[in-house]
Amino acid sequence: MEQIKLIDLQKRKLQKCYLSLIFFTENLKTRNEGCFYNNKLYVLLGTDIYGNRQVIGAYFENTNYNRFWLEVFEDLKSRGMEFILFLVTPHNKNIERCAKIIYNGVKIVYSPEELLIDITRFFTEKSSRKFVRNLKDLFFAKSLENHLVEVKMFEEQFADNKIVIMLLNKREPEIQKFYEYPYEIRKFLYPYYAIRDMRRYLRKLNTREPLCSNINEINEYFLKYINSYESSRSYYRAQWLTFLNFLYERYTDELEEYINV
């Protein structure tokens, strides 16, 4: 498979239809003119209608420029992306507003990743691993009824940790919203292991030395992992066709034009 270069991330032609775009964030220590800053990196992952995975881009949000995300989505459309079925994003009103302007009808899903980070933010990465594994499972019960059983078991298992239980109860209504979607779609919208591994890679880079706040340098460091990520598939072909049929039954009007291409 041809290796992706920096220019590919910035300019490559995109497919017309993406079934999901998924934002995840990572806090990085960056340097700029001898000073160090904590910046939030937004990484955008996409899965097109053929099941191909891509890293669409990485961004440092410019909060002083209210057209920042609008220009990001305008750029995606100019590169060929005509339709997005699901956009999975942290709570960010600018991202939501701009996505809906450019992609009318896109379905906004709040990211489970943000909820996990919120609930485990008081712990070191090592001490939070057990919590994260158990919390992750709360998003993937077969039904909402099964989920409520899992929540009760979780609360019993971690009853001594009052802070975690309090935060879980506070965010439980948002977790339940995720159950508006069937199990198969929930698994598709939250590729936990891919995001986990990508976050670990970024953290490993960042522990060597603070990265430059120039996004091109971040992408240069990131290219090796991006090539590895895009060379593999999360679905076998037969599995993907089964899932695509599952989606098509539920979103026929939205997908018919692009399946015919």
BALUM-756621 format. One line per field, with one value per residue (C-alpha): residue number from 0; x, y, z. Coordinates in pm, whole numbers, always signed. Each point is the difference from the previous one (the first is absolute). Layout:
N
num <- [NUM;...]
c1 <- [X;...]
c2 <- [Y;...]
c3 <- [Z;...]
END
This chain:
261
num <- [0;1;2;3;4;5;6;7;8;9;10;11;12;13;14;15;16;17;18;19;20;21;22;23;24;25;26;27;28;29;30;31;32;33;34;35;36;37;38;39;40;41;42;43;44;45;46;47;48;49;50;51;52;53;54;55;56;57;58;59;60;61;62;63;64;65;66;67;68;69;70;71;72;73;74;75;76;77;78;79;80;81;82;83;84;85;86;87;88;89;90;91;92;93;94;95;96;97;98;99;100;101;102;103;104;105;106;107;108;109;110;111;112;113;114;115;116;117;118;119;120;121;122;123;124;125;126;127;128;129;130;131;132;133;134;135;136;137;138;139;140;141;142;143;144;145;146;147;148;149;150;151;152;153;154;155;156;157;158;159;160;161;162;163;164;165;166;167;168;169;170;171;172;173;174;175;176;177;178;179;180;181;182;183;184;185;186;187;188;189;190;191;192;193;194;195;196;197;198;199;200;201;202;203;204;205;206;207;208;209;210;211;212;213;214;215;216;217;218;219;220;221;222;223;224;225;226;227;228;229;230;231;232;233;234;235;236;237;238;239;240;241;242;243;244;245;246;247;248;249;250;251;252;253;254;255;256;257;258;259;260]
c1 <- [+0;+132;+124;-193;+199;-65;-155;-248;-143;-49;-112;-92;-331;-267;-285;-347;-166;+130;-211;+181;+233;+131;+181;+215;+220;+336;+160;+356;+280;+124;+281;-9;+287;+155;-325;-204;-377;-270;-199;-290;+56;-310;+54;-266;-48;-224;-151;-127;-281;+244;+125;+335;+141;+177;+154;-171;+197;+135;-72;+74;-321;+37;-249;+66;-131;-367;+25;+270;-220;-211;+313;+100;-332;+7;+343;-130;-284;+233;+212;-298;-179;-365;-180;+52;-246;+133;+230;+127;+137;+75;-234;+105;-273;+219;+73;-369;-119;+255;-52;-375;+55;+217;-163;-370;-156;+321;-79;+194;+105;+176;+322;+18;+371;-78;-214;+274;+257;-233;-70;+366;+170;+108;+212;+334;-15;+126;-242;-296;+41;-228;-261;+17;-44;-304;-143;+48;-217;-286;-36;-29;-268;-241;-288;-76;-146;+325;+189;-187;+96;+364;-14;-126;+281;+256;-125;+29;+350;+130;-220;+302;+83;-260;+135;-22;-352;-109;+145;-155;-344;+38;+85;-232;-274;+252;+116;-362;-38;+260;-256;-219;+213;+9;+296;+161;-4;+132;+300;+60;-25;+243;+309;+140;+320;+102;-44;+178;+303;+16;-15;+281;+215;-49;+79;+315;+116;-82;+202;+322;-24;-276;-119;-4;-335;+25;-254;+224;+265;-262;-109;+361;+49;-336;+47;+151;-300;-246;+145;-35;-358;-116;+159;-229;-374;-222;-242;+45;-172;-288;-47;+2;-265;-219;+41;-62;-325;-93;+58;-177;-317;-11;+125;-119;-76;+330;+222;-170;+162;+351;-41;-99;+323]
c2 <- [+0;+344;+198;+313;+322;+325;+158;-290;+90;+359;-32;-356;-64;-137;-240;+144;-183;-55;-205;+142;+281;-36;+267;-95;+237;-23;+261;+65;+211;+214;+250;+333;+249;-145;-11;-307;-30;-260;-39;-226;-187;-104;-311;-80;-362;-103;-320;+18;-198;-272;-59;+173;+172;+333;+264;+301;+262;+136;+348;+248;+197;+376;+123;+362;-61;-96;-125;-256;-312;+134;+19;-352;-143;+218;-146;-357;+71;+163;-317;-214;-92;+60;-187;-100;-230;+23;+254;-117;+297;+134;+272;+291;+234;+142;-345;-95;+329;+2;-369;+57;+305;-193;-344;+52;-303;-137;-196;+137;-257;+110;-190;-275;+81;+335;-165;-250;+277;+202;-287;-111;+341;-16;-309;-71;-198;-317;+12;+79;-295;-234;+273;+81;-363;-35;+337;-81;-307;+218;+136;-340;-200;-162;+217;+287;-249;-197;+325;+86;-340;+67;+341;-159;-258;+275;+202;-305;-80;+356;+97;+128;+254;+266;+249;-245;-101;+363;+89;-308;+85;+356;-112;-301;+188;+72;-362;-110;+225;-218;-283;+176;-196;-379;-192;-45;+374;+83;-228;+172;+353;-59;-200;-8;-196;+202;+327;-138;-109;+329;+199;-213;+64;+377;-10;-199;+260;+277;-154;+23;+375;+261;+5;+313;+178;+2;-261;-110;-117;-194;-172;-79;-179;-170;-128;-337;-87;+136;-227;-300;+96;+48;-320;-218;-47;-31;-218;-294;+52;-232;+165;+341;-97;-134;+324;+213;-186;+58;+376;+11;-148;+283;+291;-93;+351;+139;-275;-109;+264;-90;-377;+35;+183]
c3 <- [+0;-95;+298;+95;-11;+182;-308;-17;+338;-106;-362;-97;-173;+231;-72;-60;+290;+354;+233;+301;+93;+355;+197;+293;+196;+171;+225;-113;+142;-287;-42;-182;-3;+314;+198;+88;-21;+57;-321;-90;-325;-196;-214;-261;-108;-289;-137;-355;-157;-110;+355;-51;+310;-29;+218;-155;+189;+327;+126;+276;+36;-42;+257;-100;-351;-14;-359;+83;-5;-284;-214;+107;-124;-312;-77;+42;-240;-255;+8;-100;+323;-91;+277;+364;+172;+359;+162;+340;+192;+344;+121;-220;-123;-277;-143;+12;-152;-282;-84;-36;-222;-246;+39;+48;+168;+154;+316;+297;+263;+317;+46;+265;+16;+158;+267;+84;+33;+220;+238;+30;-9;+367;-53;-163;-323;+170;+293;-226;-238;+194;+35;-371;-105;+221;-100;-368;+41;+123;-353;-166;+178;-244;+119;+236;+249;-3;+38;+321;+139;-93;+171;+322;-10;-66;+297;+223;-124;+55;+293;+196;-267;+70;-254;-292;+98;+34;-343;-158;+137;-124;-355;-13;-196;-276;-5;-38;-306;-169;+26;-255;-247;-38;+136;-345;-67;+347;-59;-334;+142;+282;-112;+351;-65;-307;+191;+307;-203;-189;+324;+148;-304;+28;+373;-67;-251;+244;+287;-201;-36;-36;-359;-211;-7;-382;-111;-290;+245;+195;-319;-95;+333;-43;-358;+92;+213;-257;-268;+230;+93;-357;-128;+213;+10;+304;-198;-233;-336;+81;+341;-161;-254;+282;+193;-309;-61;+364;-41;-335;+147;+256;-212;-348;-122;+120;-143;-321;-220;+117;-7;-367;-85]
END
